[in-house]
Amino acid sequence: MRGIITENNSNIYKVKRNCQRSKIPLTYPMPSYEATARGKFKNDGIEPVVGDMVRFEVIDEKKQQGVINEILERKVYIKRPKIANITQMIFVLSSKNPKPDLLMLDKQLAFAEFLGVKSLIVLNKADLDDESEFERIKKVYENIGYIVIKTNCKNKKGIKLLKSKLKNNINAFSGNSGVGKSTLINSIFGKDIALEGEISQKNKKGKNTTTSVKIYEIDVNTYIADTPGFSTFSIEEINSKDLSNYFVEFKKEISKCEFLDCTHIKEEKCGVKKAIKKGKIDEGRYERFCKIREELKQKEERKKW
């Protein structure tokens, strides 16, 4: 049988049967099995991870137990937290507690472009946006071409639209603790699936309540991953010199640079800088690009030593 790993607890994997390419009539939701992995994976230095598409056999149908025989080719793999084959990242920001972290957002958007997965931006807790900051953020990122949805879980605003955008994807929710990822997931399902966190009134930072990577089936071939620590994933796989390729709006301006190896930092005859002056590239996005590039460059220098 084919399936997808939805959870891993001490190398006991929960595998949900996949409705695709099955000769057996199936109904939704698909059944899940507890499975172990063949010893050959360890010998080959391979570790099954959540999101992996696998072939497995059932060894006890009554107890719903099985064994994983094969890990199918991964289209995407993220090292930390370990997850495979996501097709869309949902980046969640909140209007307050914590306030929007656009530097983090731009890092994540660049990483999604690097991985080749789709991005969707969610501006949550819209009811607390008393300074209309969300409208300014929405305008910047929609002008680039990203889908931006404003949500408010209290009155379900934007939840139906968000749910429609998740269809036929393995979706990974990302964002700082406290932005409301788990609450959003619960609103999409209409019940308490994910554990909701609390906001510390002392420091206004979220307490991360999600402790392991899990994938929830929301519809046929549609999944949501609730991932701890995803807001801190490393983008070090991106070379600092290549970062500009993953800022979508920079791409068509790079060809207008005088030098092929233009860094878009010090050079005067730079297509990206000219585009900023013409209002074609947001200045805030460019400033954050410079910060991210410098961070990557410093890490690369440290590795040399």
LINQUIPE-V693702 format. One record per pair of residues at least 24 apart in sequence whose C-alpha atoms are under 10 Angstrom apart, sorted by the first residue. I is the first residue (numbers start at 0). J is the second residue. If there is no record, write none. Layout:
i=I j=J
i=I j=J
//
This chain:
i=0 j=53
i=0 j=54
i=0 j=55
i=0 j=56
i=0 j=57
i=0 j=67
i=0 j=68
i=1 j=52
i=1 j=53
i=1 j=54
i=1 j=55
i=1 j=56
i=1 j=67
i=1 j=69
i=1 j=70
i=1 j=71
i=2 j=29
i=2 j=30
i=2 j=31
i=2 j=32
i=2 j=50
i=2 j=51
i=2 j=52
i=2 j=53
i=2 j=54
i=2 j=55
i=2 j=56
i=2 j=67
i=2 j=70
i=2 j=71
i=3 j=31
i=3 j=48
i=3 j=49
i=3 j=50
i=3 j=51
i=3 j=52
i=3 j=53
i=3 j=54
i=3 j=55
i=3 j=70
i=3 j=71
i=3 j=84
i=3 j=214
i=3 j=220
i=4 j=31
i=4 j=32
i=4 j=33
i=4 j=34
i=4 j=47
i=4 j=48
i=4 j=49
i=4 j=50
i=4 j=51
i=4 j=52
i=4 j=53
i=4 j=67
i=4 j=70
i=4 j=82
i=4 j=83
i=4 j=213
i=4 j=214
i=5 j=31
i=5 j=48
i=5 j=49
i=5 j=50
i=5 j=51
i=5 j=52
i=5 j=82
i=5 j=212
i=5 j=213
i=5 j=214
i=5 j=215
i=5 j=216
i=5 j=222
i=5 j=223
i=5 j=224
i=6 j=33
i=6 j=48
i=6 j=49
i=6 j=50
i=6 j=211
i=6 j=212
i=6 j=213
i=6 j=214
i=6 j=215
i=6 j=224
i=7 j=33
i=7 j=34
i=7 j=35
i=7 j=47
i=7 j=48
i=7 j=49
i=7 j=211
i=7 j=212
i=7 j=213
i=8 j=211
i=8 j=212
i=8 j=213
i=10 j=34
i=10 j=35
i=10 j=36
i=10 j=46
i=10 j=47
i=10 j=48
i=11 j=35
i=11 j=36
i=11 j=66
i=12 j=36
i=12 j=47
i=12 j=48
i=12 j=49
i=12 j=64
i=12 j=65
i=12 j=66
i=12 j=67
i=13 j=49
i=13 j=64
i=13 j=65
i=13 j=213
i=13 j=214
i=14 j=49
i=14 j=50
i=14 j=51
i=14 j=52
i=14 j=53
i=14 j=54
i=14 j=55
i=14 j=63
i=14 j=64
i=14 j=65
i=14 j=66
i=14 j=67
i=15 j=52
i=15 j=53
i=15 j=214
i=15 j=215
i=15 j=216
i=16 j=52
i=16 j=53
i=16 j=54
i=16 j=55
i=17 j=52
i=17 j=53
i=17 j=54
i=17 j=219
i=17 j=220
i=18 j=219
i=18 j=220
i=19 j=219
i=19 j=220
i=26 j=219
i=27 j=216
i=27 j=218
i=27 j=219
i=27 j=220
i=28 j=216
i=28 j=217
i=28 j=218
i=28 j=219
i=28 j=220
i=29 j=216
i=29 j=218
i=29 j=219
i=29 j=220
i=30 j=63
i=31 j=63
i=31 j=64
i=31 j=65
i=32 j=56
i=32 j=57
i=32 j=58
i=32 j=59
i=32 j=60
i=32 j=62
i=32 j=63
i=32 j=64
i=32 j=65
i=32 j=66
i=33 j=57
i=33 j=59
i=33 j=62
i=33 j=63
i=33 j=64
i=33 j=65
i=33 j=66
i=33 j=67
i=34 j=58
i=34 j=63
i=34 j=64
i=34 j=65
i=34 j=66
i=34 j=67
i=35 j=64
i=35 j=65
i=35 j=66
i=35 j=67
i=35 j=68
i=36 j=65
i=36 j=66
i=36 j=67
i=36 j=68
i=36 j=69
i=36 j=70
i=37 j=66
i=37 j=67
i=37 j=68
i=37 j=69
i=38 j=67
i=38 j=68
i=39 j=68
i=39 j=69
i=40 j=67
i=40 j=68
i=40 j=69
i=40 j=70
i=45 j=70
i=46 j=70
i=46 j=81
i=47 j=81
i=47 j=82
i=47 j=83
i=48 j=76
i=48 j=77
i=48 j=78
i=48 j=80
i=48 j=81
i=48 j=82
i=48 j=83
i=48 j=84
i=48 j=212
i=49 j=80
i=49 j=81
i=49 j=82
i=49 j=83
i=49 j=84
i=49 j=85
i=49 j=211
i=49 j=212
i=49 j=213
i=49 j=214
i=49 j=224
i=50 j=75
i=50 j=76
i=50 j=81
i=50 j=82
i=50 j=83
i=50 j=84
i=50 j=85
i=50 j=169
i=50 j=212
i=50 j=213
i=50 j=214
i=50 j=222
i=50 j=224
i=51 j=75
i=51 j=76
i=51 j=82
i=51 j=83
i=51 j=84
i=51 j=85
i=52 j=83
i=52 j=84
i=74 j=114
i=74 j=115
i=74 j=116
i=75 j=114
i=75 j=115
i=75 j=116
i=76 j=114
i=77 j=114
i=77 j=229
i=77 j=232
i=77 j=233
i=77 j=234
i=78 j=232
i=78 j=233
i=79 j=226
i=79 j=227
i=79 j=228
i=79 j=229
i=79 j=231
i=79 j=232
i=79 j=233
i=80 j=211
i=80 j=212
i=80 j=226
i=80 j=227
i=80 j=228
i=80 j=229
i=80 j=230
i=80 j=231
i=80 j=232
i=80 j=233
i=81 j=211
i=81 j=212
i=81 j=226
i=81 j=229
i=81 j=232
i=82 j=171
i=82 j=212
i=82 j=213
i=82 j=214
i=82 j=224
i=82 j=226
i=83 j=169
i=84 j=116
i=84 j=168
i=84 j=169
i=84 j=170
i=85 j=114
i=85 j=116
i=85 j=117
i=85 j=168
i=85 j=169
i=85 j=170
i=85 j=171
i=85 j=222
i=85 j=223
i=85 j=224
i=86 j=111
i=86 j=114
i=86 j=115
i=86 j=116
i=86 j=117
i=86 j=118
i=86 j=165
i=86 j=167
i=86 j=168
i=86 j=169
i=86 j=170
i=86 j=171
i=86 j=222
i=87 j=111
i=87 j=115
i=87 j=116
i=87 j=117
i=87 j=118
i=87 j=119
i=87 j=164
i=87 j=165
i=87 j=167
i=87 j=168
i=87 j=169
i=87 j=170
i=87 j=171
i=87 j=172
i=87 j=223
i=88 j=116
i=88 j=117
i=88 j=118
i=88 j=119
i=88 j=120
i=88 j=165
i=88 j=168
i=88 j=169
i=88 j=170
i=88 j=171
i=88 j=172
i=88 j=173
i=88 j=223
i=88 j=224
i=89 j=117
i=89 j=118
i=89 j=119
i=89 j=120
i=89 j=121
i=89 j=147
i=89 j=161
i=89 j=164
i=89 j=165
i=89 j=170
i=89 j=171
i=89 j=172
i=89 j=173
i=89 j=174
i=89 j=180
i=89 j=223
i=89 j=224
i=90 j=118
i=90 j=119
i=90 j=120
i=90 j=121
i=90 j=122
i=90 j=147
i=90 j=171
i=90 j=172
i=90 j=173
i=90 j=174
i=90 j=175
i=90 j=178
i=90 j=180
i=90 j=230
i=91 j=119
i=91 j=120
i=91 j=121
i=91 j=122
i=91 j=123
i=91 j=147
i=91 j=148
i=91 j=149
i=91 j=150
i=91 j=172
i=91 j=173
i=91 j=174
i=91 j=175
i=91 j=176
i=91 j=177
i=91 j=178
i=91 j=179
i=91 j=180
i=91 j=183
i=91 j=230
i=92 j=120
i=92 j=121
i=92 j=122
i=92 j=123
i=92 j=124
i=92 j=125
i=92 j=133
i=92 j=149
i=92 j=173
i=92 j=174
i=92 j=175
i=92 j=176
i=92 j=177
i=92 j=178
i=92 j=179
i=92 j=180
i=93 j=121
i=93 j=122
i=93 j=123
i=93 j=124
i=93 j=125
i=93 j=127
i=93 j=128
i=93 j=133
i=93 j=149
i=93 j=150
i=93 j=151
i=93 j=174
i=93 j=175
i=93 j=177
i=93 j=178
i=93 j=179
i=93 j=180
i=94 j=122
i=94 j=123
i=94 j=124
i=94 j=125
i=94 j=126
i=94 j=127
i=94 j=128
i=94 j=129
i=94 j=130
i=94 j=131
i=94 j=132
i=94 j=133
i=94 j=178
i=95 j=123
i=95 j=124
i=95 j=125
i=95 j=126
i=95 j=127
i=95 j=128
i=95 j=129
i=95 j=177
i=95 j=178
i=95 j=203
i=96 j=124
i=96 j=127
i=96 j=176
i=96 j=177
i=96 j=178
i=96 j=179
i=96 j=198
i=96 j=199
i=96 j=200
i=96 j=202
i=96 j=203
i=96 j=204
i=96 j=205
i=97 j=175
i=97 j=176
i=97 j=177
i=97 j=178
i=97 j=179
i=97 j=198
i=97 j=202
i=97 j=203
i=97 j=204
i=97 j=205
i=98 j=128
i=98 j=175
i=98 j=177
i=98 j=178
i=98 j=203
i=98 j=204
i=99 j=123
i=99 j=132
i=99 j=133
i=99 j=136
i=99 j=174
i=99 j=175
i=99 j=178
i=100 j=174
i=100 j=175
i=101 j=136
i=101 j=283
i=101 j=284
i=101 j=287
i=102 j=283
i=102 j=284
i=102 j=286
i=102 j=287
i=102 j=288
i=102 j=290
i=102 j=291
i=103 j=174
i=103 j=175
i=103 j=230
i=103 j=231
i=103 j=287
i=103 j=291
i=104 j=173
i=104 j=174
i=104 j=175
i=104 j=230
i=104 j=287
i=105 j=245
i=105 j=246
i=105 j=284
i=105 j=287
i=105 j=288
i=105 j=291
i=106 j=230
i=106 j=231
i=106 j=232
i=106 j=233
i=106 j=234
i=106 j=242
i=106 j=245
i=106 j=246
i=106 j=287
i=106 j=288
i=106 j=291
i=106 j=292
i=107 j=173
i=107 j=174
i=107 j=229
i=107 j=230
i=107 j=231
i=107 j=232
i=107 j=233
i=107 j=234
i=108 j=145
i=108 j=245
i=108 j=246
i=108 j=247
i=109 j=234
i=109 j=237
i=109 j=242
i=109 j=243
i=109 j=244
i=109 j=245
i=109 j=246
i=109 j=247
i=109 j=288
i=109 j=291
i=110 j=232
i=110 j=233
i=110 j=234
i=110 j=235
i=110 j=236
i=110 j=237
i=110 j=242
i=110 j=245
i=110 j=246
i=111 j=234
i=111 j=245
i=112 j=244
i=112 j=245
i=112 j=246
i=112 j=247
i=113 j=234
i=113 j=236
i=113 j=237
i=113 j=241
i=113 j=242
i=113 j=244
i=113 j=245
i=113 j=246
i=114 j=236
i=114 j=237
i=114 j=245
i=115 j=245
i=116 j=170
i=117 j=145
i=117 j=146
i=117 j=168
i=117 j=170
i=118 j=145
i=118 j=146
i=118 j=147
i=118 j=170
i=118 j=171
i=119 j=145
i=119 j=146
i=119 j=147
i=119 j=148
i=119 j=161
i=119 j=164
i=119 j=165
i=119 j=170
i=119 j=172
i=120 j=145
i=120 j=146
i=120 j=147
i=120 j=148
i=120 j=149
i=120 j=161
i=120 j=172
i=120 j=173
i=121 j=146
i=121 j=147
i=121 j=148
i=121 j=149
i=121 j=150
i=121 j=157
i=121 j=161
i=121 j=172
i=121 j=173
i=121 j=174
i=121 j=178
i=121 j=180
i=121 j=183
i=122 j=147
i=122 j=148
i=122 j=149
i=122 j=150
i=122 j=151
i=122 j=157
i=122 j=178
i=122 j=179
i=123 j=148
i=123 j=149
i=123 j=150
i=123 j=151
i=123 j=152
i=123 j=156
i=123 j=157
i=123 j=178
i=123 j=179
i=123 j=180
i=123 j=182
i=123 j=183
i=124 j=149
i=124 j=150
i=124 j=151
i=124 j=152
i=124 j=153
i=124 j=156
i=124 j=178
i=124 j=179
i=124 j=183
i=125 j=149
i=125 j=150
i=125 j=151
i=125 j=152
i=125 j=153
i=125 j=156
i=125 j=157
i=126 j=150
i=126 j=151
i=126 j=152
i=126 j=153
i=126 j=154
i=126 j=156
i=127 j=151
i=139 j=280
i=139 j=281
i=139 j=283
i=139 j=284
i=140 j=248
i=140 j=281
i=140 j=284
i=142 j=248
i=142 j=279
i=142 j=280
i=142 j=281
i=143 j=246
i=143 j=247
i=143 j=248
i=143 j=249
i=143 j=279
i=143 j=280
i=143 j=281
i=144 j=247
i=144 j=248
i=145 j=247
i=150 j=183
i=151 j=179
i=151 j=182
i=151 j=183
i=151 j=186
i=152 j=179
i=152 j=182
i=152 j=183
i=152 j=184
i=152 j=185
i=152 j=186
i=152 j=187
i=153 j=182
i=153 j=186
i=154 j=186
i=155 j=183
i=155 j=186
i=155 j=187
i=158 j=183
i=158 j=184
i=158 j=186
i=158 j=187
i=158 j=188
i=159 j=186
i=159 j=187
i=161 j=187
i=162 j=186
i=162 j=187
i=162 j=188
i=162 j=217
i=163 j=187
i=165 j=217
i=165 j=218
i=165 j=221
i=165 j=222
i=165 j=223
i=166 j=217
i=166 j=218
i=166 j=219
i=166 j=220
i=166 j=221
i=166 j=222
i=167 j=217
i=167 j=218
i=167 j=219
i=167 j=220
i=167 j=221
i=167 j=222
i=168 j=218
i=168 j=219
i=168 j=220
i=168 j=221
i=168 j=222
i=168 j=223
i=169 j=214
i=169 j=215
i=169 j=216
i=169 j=217
i=169 j=220
i=169 j=221
i=169 j=222
i=169 j=223
i=169 j=224
i=170 j=214
i=170 j=215
i=170 j=221
i=170 j=222
i=170 j=223
i=170 j=224
i=170 j=225
i=171 j=212
i=171 j=213
i=171 j=214
i=171 j=222
i=171 j=223
i=171 j=224
i=171 j=225
i=171 j=226
i=171 j=229
i=172 j=223
i=172 j=224
i=172 j=225
i=172 j=226
i=172 j=227
i=172 j=229
i=172 j=230
i=173 j=224
i=173 j=225
i=173 j=226
i=173 j=227
i=173 j=228
i=173 j=229
i=173 j=230
i=173 j=231
i=173 j=232
i=174 j=226
i=174 j=227
i=174 j=228
i=174 j=229
i=174 j=230
i=174 j=231
i=175 j=204
i=175 j=205
i=175 j=206
i=175 j=207
i=175 j=227
i=175 j=228
i=175 j=229
i=175 j=230
i=175 j=231
i=176 j=204
i=176 j=205
i=176 j=206
i=176 j=207
i=176 j=208
i=176 j=209
i=176 j=227
i=176 j=228
i=176 j=229
i=176 j=230
i=177 j=203
i=177 j=204
i=177 j=205
i=177 j=206
i=177 j=207
i=177 j=208
i=178 j=204
i=178 j=205
i=179 j=205
i=180 j=209
i=180 j=225
i=180 j=226
i=181 j=208
i=181 j=209
i=181 j=225
i=181 j=226
i=184 j=215
i=184 j=217
i=184 j=223
i=184 j=224
i=184 j=225
i=187 j=217
i=187 j=223
i=188 j=215
i=188 j=216
i=188 j=217
i=188 j=218
i=193 j=225
i=194 j=225
i=234 j=291
i=234 j=295
i=235 j=294
i=235 j=295
i=235 j=296
i=235 j=298
i=235 j=299
i=236 j=295
i=237 j=292
i=237 j=295
i=238 j=292
i=238 j=295
i=238 j=296
i=238 j=299
i=239 j=289
i=239 j=291
i=239 j=292
i=239 j=293
i=239 j=294
i=239 j=295
i=239 j=296
i=239 j=297
i=239 j=298
i=239 j=299
i=240 j=292
i=240 j=295
i=240 j=296
i=241 j=292
i=242 j=288
i=242 j=289
i=242 j=291
i=242 j=292
i=242 j=295
i=243 j=271
i=243 j=285
i=243 j=288
i=243 j=289
i=243 j=292
i=246 j=284
i=246 j=285
i=246 j=288
i=248 j=274
i=248 j=279
i=248 j=280
i=248 j=281
i=248 j=284
i=249 j=274
i=249 j=275
i=249 j=279
i=249 j=280
i=249 j=285
i=252 j=279
i=252 j=280
i=262 j=289
i=262 j=292
i=263 j=288
i=263 j=289
i=264 j=288
i=264 j=289
i=264 j=292
//
